[in-house]
Amino acid sequence: MVEMKQYMRKSLNDVPKLKIFEFSNYASQFDNVIKFTIGEPDFKTPEYIKDAAIKSIKNNRTHYAPQRGTAGLLKAVANFLAQNYDLHYNPQTEILITNGVTEGVYSAITAITNPGDVILVPTPTFSIYSPDAVIAGGTAVEVDTSKTDFKLTPELLKSYLDKYGDRVKGVVFVNPSNPTGIAYTQEELDALAKLIKGKPIFAISDEIYSELIYDGGYASMARALPEQTILTNGLSKSYAMTGWRIGYLCAPEAITNEIFKVHSFVMTDVATFTQDAAEAALKGGTAATKKMDEKYIQRRDYMKKRLAAMGFDCSRPMGAFYIFAKIPDFLEQDDTKLVYDLVKNARVAVTAGSYFGKGGNGYLRFSYATSMDQIKEGMDRLEQYVNQARQ
């Protein structure tokens, strides 16, 4: 028998599994586990958005949609960005509706990457960017930001630009960050933009948590360097629409047209009725998001206080819904071993920091996108585990 796997694309050997979801599935086999793993809002999609989808289906909006997106949603995205972020894109030529941010990022990185190109990926970060670069035939280079408060600094970026020179094709920015919740200021992004301005380097800016900023204001590479920035965003987190798979990508027309070539073959289209629902969401404003944000802030502050009292050194999340905590010296320092032990012996599931790249080694990510009752119970269980480890 011929082993056909050996004749498949060799670069796939370097593509890791999504350990975040793999571990979360493992934890689900245990009874009565409190899960702080997956970053999914526990809130329900607002009723007016669901009503819009139902109305769309009843009106037989169930056929193919335009591949770039429906005219209504494209215009709604353009208006939302202009009114809320002072970002201006032509809805007909500079915006694509994507199957979530995941597909948008994949299409963007695939479109810009040639064999041998380097994509710089500051870590810790969510684990899609490096594999996308590898699949595209490029090289993903992780930039460890654990020594610079989990932010890419001009000095750090310059050192990598000097090292890899003309091979650098793109730099990933996730703002606010998953897993740390850290957010850049506009001044910080402006300083970074100066280093790549006028060079053949793209800024891939993932802003899926842009509506979940609690401290400080909105900041974007699209403001600092619009001519070189590929902006991706979506409604999964801000409107509790993870399962709807609605995202969008924005860039100058010439860049968008090239990305569309990848997008159009990856996706026939995004379902029309889900686009109608997304249009309604954006037209409805941010009132629903603000109510969720109020709950997230309460959860963040409570969880951070409890973790600090147990001896965890925590980042202060400025956005998103995660706390990134340094493992105390008296606990197992291998974060992977620790999370498996926690779920078995404390019935608490958290995510190992190393799943987010080298910059996450020795940390744990706690998601507070769950109810306060669950958070309190989970913190009580963790405290009992910690106290036993201290003895």
C-alpha positions as CSV (number, residue, x, y, z in Angstrom):
1,M,0.0,0.0,0.0
2,V,1.3,3.5,-0.9
3,E,1.4,5.8,2.1
4,M,-0.1,8.8,0.4
5,K,0.5,11.2,3.3
6,Q,4.2,11.4,2.4
7,Y,3.3,12.9,-0.9
8,M,1.3,15.8,0.5
9,R,2.5,19.3,1.0
10,K,5.7,19.1,3.1
11,S,5.2,22.5,4.8
12,L,2.2,21.0,6.5
13,N,4.6,19.0,8.7
14,D,5.5,22.3,10.3
15,V,1.8,23.3,11.0
16,P,0.9,22.5,14.6
17,K,-2.5,21.4,15.9
18,L,-4.7,24.0,17.6
19,K,-3.8,23.0,21.1
20,I,-6.2,25.6,22.7
21,F,-9.2,23.7,21.3
22,E,-7.6,20.3,21.7
23,F,-7.1,20.9,25.5
24,S,-10.6,22.4,25.9
25,N,-12.1,19.3,24.3
26,Y,-10.0,17.1,26.6
27,A,-11.3,19.1,29.6
28,S,-14.9,18.5,28.5
29,Q,-14.6,14.8,29.3
30,F,-14.5,15.5,33.0
31,D,-17.7,16.1,35.0
32,N,-18.5,19.4,36.7
33,V,-15.5,21.3,35.2
34,I,-15.4,25.1,35.4
35,K,-13.9,26.2,32.1
36,F,-11.9,29.4,31.6
37,T,-10.5,28.2,28.3
38,I,-12.2,29.2,25.1
39,G,-12.7,32.9,24.4
40,E,-16.4,32.8,23.6
41,P,-18.9,35.3,25.1
42,D,-21.5,33.6,27.4
43,F,-24.0,36.2,26.3
44,K,-26.6,35.5,23.7
45,T,-26.8,37.2,20.4
46,P,-29.1,40.3,20.9
47,E,-32.7,39.6,19.8
48,Y,-32.8,42.3,17.2
49,I,-30.0,40.6,15.3
50,K,-31.6,37.2,15.5
51,D,-34.9,38.8,14.3
52,A,-33.1,40.3,11.3
53,A,-31.8,36.9,10.3
54,I,-35.2,35.3,10.7
55,K,-36.8,38.0,8.6
56,S,-34.1,37.6,5.9
57,I,-34.8,33.8,5.7
58,K,-38.5,34.3,5.5
59,N,-37.9,36.8,2.7
60,N,-36.0,34.0,0.9
61,R,-32.6,35.7,1.2
62,T,-31.1,32.2,1.1
63,H,-29.3,32.2,-2.3
64,Y,-25.8,33.1,-3.3
65,A,-24.5,36.5,-2.1
66,P,-22.0,38.7,-3.9
67,Q,-18.6,37.4,-3.2
68,R,-17.3,40.7,-1.8
69,G,-20.4,41.0,0.4
70,T,-23.9,42.3,0.2
71,A,-24.2,46.0,-0.6
72,G,-26.1,46.7,2.6
73,L,-23.4,45.1,4.9
74,L,-20.5,46.6,3.0
75,K,-22.0,50.1,3.5
76,A,-22.8,49.3,7.1
77,V,-19.2,48.3,7.8
78,A,-17.9,51.5,6.1
79,N,-20.3,53.7,8.1
80,F,-19.5,51.9,11.3
81,L,-15.7,52.4,10.9
82,A,-16.1,56.0,9.9
83,Q,-18.5,57.0,12.7
84,N,-16.8,55.0,15.5
85,Y,-13.1,54.9,14.5
86,D,-12.6,57.7,12.0
87,L,-11.4,55.1,9.4
88,H,-12.6,55.6,5.9
89,Y,-12.9,52.8,3.3
90,N,-14.8,52.7,0.0
91,P,-17.5,49.9,0.5
92,Q,-17.4,48.9,-3.1
93,T,-13.6,48.6,-3.6
94,E,-11.8,48.5,-0.2
95,I,-13.9,46.1,2.0
96,L,-14.5,42.3,1.8
97,I,-16.9,40.3,4.0
98,T,-15.1,37.3,5.3
99,N,-15.9,34.0,7.1
100,G,-14.9,35.5,10.4
101,V,-11.5,37.1,11.1
102,T,-9.9,33.7,10.7
103,E,-10.6,33.5,7.0
104,G,-9.7,37.1,6.5
105,V,-6.3,36.7,8.1
106,Y,-5.7,33.5,6.1
107,S,-6.6,35.2,2.8
108,A,-4.5,38.2,3.6
109,I,-1.3,36.3,4.6
110,T,-1.7,33.9,1.7
111,A,-2.0,36.9,-0.7
112,I,1.1,38.7,0.5
113,T,3.5,35.8,1.2
114,N,6.0,34.4,-1.3
115,P,8.2,31.4,-0.6
116,G,10.9,32.5,1.8
117,D,9.1,35.6,3.0
118,V,9.1,36.3,6.8
119,I,6.0,37.2,8.7
120,L,6.8,38.6,12.2
121,V,4.4,37.4,14.8
122,P,4.7,39.0,18.3
123,T,4.0,36.4,21.0
124,P,2.2,35.4,23.0
125,T,-0.7,35.5,20.6
126,F,-3.6,33.5,19.2
127,S,-2.3,30.6,17.2
128,I,-3.5,31.2,13.6
129,Y,-0.9,33.7,12.2
130,S,2.2,31.5,12.2
131,P,0.5,28.5,10.7
132,D,-1.1,30.7,8.0
133,A,2.4,31.9,7.0
134,V,3.8,28.4,6.9
135,I,0.9,27.1,4.8
136,A,1.5,30.0,2.4
137,G,5.1,28.9,2.0
138,G,6.7,31.6,4.1
139,T,8.5,31.6,7.4
140,A,6.8,32.6,10.6
141,V,9.2,34.3,13.1
142,E,8.0,34.6,16.6
143,V,8.9,37.8,18.5
144,D,9.0,37.2,22.2
145,T,7.4,40.2,24.0
146,S,7.3,38.8,27.5
147,K,10.2,41.0,28.5
148,T,8.6,44.2,27.1
149,D,5.2,44.0,28.9
150,F,3.8,41.9,26.1
151,K,4.1,44.8,23.6
152,L,6.2,45.1,20.5
153,T,8.5,48.0,21.0
154,P,10.3,50.0,18.3
155,E,13.7,48.7,19.6
156,L,12.5,45.1,19.5
157,L,10.9,45.5,16.0
158,K,14.0,47.1,14.7
159,S,16.2,44.3,15.9
160,Y,14.1,41.8,13.9
161,L,13.9,44.1,10.8
162,D,17.7,44.3,10.9
163,K,18.1,40.6,11.3
164,Y,15.8,39.5,8.5
165,G,16.1,42.5,6.2
166,D,14.3,42.4,2.9
167,R,12.8,39.0,3.7
168,V,10.3,40.6,6.1
169,K,6.9,40.9,4.3
170,G,4.5,41.4,7.2
171,V,4.1,42.2,10.8
172,V,1.1,41.0,12.8
173,F,-0.6,43.4,15.3
174,V,-3.5,42.1,17.5
175,N,-5.0,45.0,19.5
176,P,-6.3,44.4,22.1
177,S,-4.3,41.2,22.5
178,N,-5.4,37.6,23.0
179,P,-4.2,36.2,25.4
180,T,-2.9,39.1,27.5
181,G,-5.7,41.7,27.1
182,I,-2.9,44.3,26.7
183,A,-3.7,47.2,24.3
184,Y,-1.4,49.6,22.4
185,T,-1.9,53.3,22.5
186,Q,-2.0,55.2,19.2
187,E,1.3,56.8,20.0
188,E,2.9,53.4,20.4
189,L,1.5,52.2,17.1
190,D,2.6,55.4,15.4
191,A,6.2,54.8,16.6
192,L,6.1,51.3,15.2
193,A,4.6,52.4,11.9
194,K,7.6,54.7,11.3
195,L,9.9,51.7,11.1
196,I,8.0,50.1,8.3
197,K,6.6,53.1,6.5
198,G,7.6,53.2,2.8
199,K,9.0,49.7,2.9
200,P,7.4,46.7,1.2
201,I,6.1,45.4,4.5
202,F,2.4,44.9,5.4
203,A,0.8,45.5,8.8
204,I,-1.8,42.8,9.4
205,S,-4.0,44.3,12.1
206,D,-6.4,42.0,13.8
207,E,-8.9,44.1,15.8
208,I,-11.6,41.5,16.7
209,Y,-11.6,42.9,20.3
210,S,-11.8,46.6,19.3
211,E,-15.2,47.0,20.9
212,L,-14.0,45.4,24.1
213,I,-11.6,48.2,25.3
214,Y,-12.0,49.2,28.9
215,D,-9.0,51.3,29.6
216,G,-7.8,53.9,27.1
217,G,-9.2,54.5,23.6
218,Y,-9.3,52.9,20.2
219,A,-5.9,52.7,18.5
220,S,-5.1,51.2,15.1
221,M,-2.3,50.7,12.6
222,A,-4.9,51.6,10.0
223,R,-4.7,55.1,11.4
224,A,-0.9,55.2,11.6
225,L,-0.2,53.5,8.3
226,P,-3.4,53.2,6.2
227,E,-1.5,52.6,2.9
228,Q,0.2,49.5,4.2
229,T,-2.3,48.1,6.6
230,I,-4.7,45.2,6.1
231,L,-7.4,45.6,8.8
232,T,-9.4,42.6,9.9
233,N,-12.3,42.7,12.3
234,G,-15.7,41.0,12.9
235,L,-18.8,40.7,15.1
236,S,-18.0,37.4,16.9
237,K,-16.8,39.0,20.2
238,S,-18.6,42.4,20.3
239,Y,-22.1,41.1,19.4
240,A,-21.7,37.5,20.8
241,M,-21.9,36.1,17.3
242,T,-19.1,33.6,17.3
243,G,-21.2,30.9,15.5
244,W,-22.4,33.3,12.7
245,R,-18.9,33.5,11.2
246,I,-19.0,37.1,10.1
247,G,-15.9,39.2,9.6
248,Y,-14.6,41.9,7.4
249,L,-11.3,42.9,5.8
250,C,-10.3,46.5,4.8
251,A,-7.3,47.7,2.8
252,P,-6.5,50.1,-0.1
253,E,-8.2,49.0,-3.3
254,A,-5.1,47.5,-5.0
255,I,-4.4,45.4,-2.0
256,T,-8.0,44.3,-1.5
257,N,-8.3,43.3,-5.1
258,E,-5.4,40.9,-4.8
259,I,-6.6,39.5,-1.5
260,F,-10.0,39.0,-3.1
261,K,-8.4,36.5,-5.5
262,V,-7.6,34.2,-2.6
263,H,-10.9,35.0,-0.8
264,S,-13.0,34.2,-3.8
265,F,-11.6,30.7,-4.2
266,V,-11.6,29.9,-0.4
267,M,-15.2,31.1,0.0
268,T,-17.9,31.1,-2.6
269,D,-19.7,33.6,-0.3
270,V,-20.9,34.2,3.2
271,A,-24.5,33.3,3.7
272,T,-26.8,36.2,2.8
273,F,-29.1,36.0,5.8
274,T,-26.1,36.1,8.2
275,Q,-24.9,39.2,6.4
276,D,-28.3,40.8,6.8
277,A,-28.1,40.0,10.5
278,A,-24.6,41.6,10.7
279,E,-25.9,44.7,8.9
280,A,-28.7,45.0,11.5
281,A,-26.1,44.6,14.3
282,L,-23.9,47.4,13.0
283,K,-26.8,49.7,12.3
284,G,-28.1,49.0,15.8
285,G,-25.0,50.7,17.3
286,T,-22.9,49.7,20.3
287,A,-25.5,49.7,23.1
288,A,-25.6,45.9,23.4
289,T,-21.8,45.8,23.4
290,K,-21.5,48.4,26.1
291,K,-23.8,46.3,28.4
292,M,-21.6,43.3,27.9
293,D,-18.5,45.4,28.6
294,E,-19.9,46.5,32.0
295,K,-20.2,42.8,33.0
296,Y,-16.7,42.0,31.6
297,I,-15.1,44.8,33.7
298,Q,-16.8,43.5,36.9
299,R,-15.6,39.9,36.1
300,R,-12.1,41.1,35.2
301,D,-11.6,43.0,38.4
302,Y,-13.0,40.2,40.6
303,M,-10.9,37.5,39.0
304,K,-7.7,39.6,39.0
305,K,-8.2,40.3,42.7
306,R,-8.7,36.7,43.5
307,L,-5.7,35.5,41.4
308,A,-3.4,38.2,42.9
309,A,-4.4,37.1,46.4
310,M,-3.3,33.5,45.5
311,G,0.1,34.7,44.4
312,F,-0.4,35.0,40.6
313,D,1.3,38.0,39.0
314,C,-1.4,39.2,36.5
315,S,-1.4,41.5,33.6
316,R,-4.0,44.2,33.8
317,P,-6.2,43.6,30.8
318,M,-7.1,46.8,29.0
319,G,-9.5,45.0,26.6
320,A,-10.7,41.6,25.4
321,F,-11.8,39.1,28.2
322,Y,-8.6,37.4,29.3
323,I,-6.2,37.6,32.2
324,F,-2.6,36.4,31.6
325,A,-1.1,35.2,34.8
326,K,2.5,34.2,35.7
327,I,2.6,30.9,37.5
328,P,3.8,31.3,41.1
329,D,7.1,29.7,42.1
330,F,5.4,27.2,44.4
331,L,3.3,25.6,41.6
332,E,4.4,23.4,38.7
333,Q,6.3,25.6,36.3
334,D,5.6,23.6,33.2
335,D,2.4,25.3,32.1
336,T,1.2,22.4,30.1
337,K,1.6,19.9,32.9
338,L,-0.1,22.3,35.3
339,V,-3.2,22.8,33.2
340,Y,-3.7,19.1,32.9
341,D,-3.2,18.6,36.6
342,L,-5.7,21.4,37.4
343,V,-8.5,19.9,35.3
344,K,-7.9,16.5,36.8
345,N,-7.5,17.5,40.5
346,A,-9.3,20.8,40.8
347,R,-11.9,20.5,38.0
348,V,-10.8,23.9,36.7
349,A,-9.8,24.3,33.1
350,V,-7.5,27.1,32.0
351,T,-5.2,27.5,29.0
352,A,-1.4,27.0,29.0
353,G,0.5,30.1,28.0
354,S,2.9,28.2,25.8
355,Y,0.0,27.4,23.5
356,F,0.3,31.1,22.4
357,G,4.0,30.9,21.5
358,K,7.3,31.3,23.2
359,G,6.4,34.5,24.9
360,G,3.7,32.6,26.9
361,N,5.9,30.0,28.5
362,G,5.2,29.8,32.3
363,Y,1.9,31.6,32.1
364,L,-1.8,30.7,32.2
365,R,-4.6,32.4,30.3
366,F,-7.9,32.8,32.2
367,S,-11.0,33.7,30.1
368,Y,-13.6,35.6,32.0
369,A,-16.2,35.3,29.3
370,T,-18.4,33.3,31.6
371,S,-20.8,34.1,34.4
372,M,-19.8,35.6,37.7
373,D,-21.2,32.5,39.5
374,Q,-18.9,30.3,37.5
375,I,-15.9,32.6,38.1
376,K,-16.5,32.6,41.9
377,E,-16.8,28.8,42.0
378,G,-13.7,28.4,39.8
379,M,-11.6,30.8,41.9
380,D,-12.7,28.9,45.1
381,R,-11.5,25.6,43.6
382,L,-8.3,27.1,42.4
383,E,-7.6,28.7,45.8
384,Q,-8.1,25.3,47.5
385,Y,-5.6,23.7,45.0
386,V,-3.1,26.5,45.5
387,N,-3.4,26.3,49.3
388,Q,-2.7,22.5,49.2
389,A,0.4,23.1,47.0
390,R,1.7,25.6,49.5
391,Q,1.7,23.1,52.4
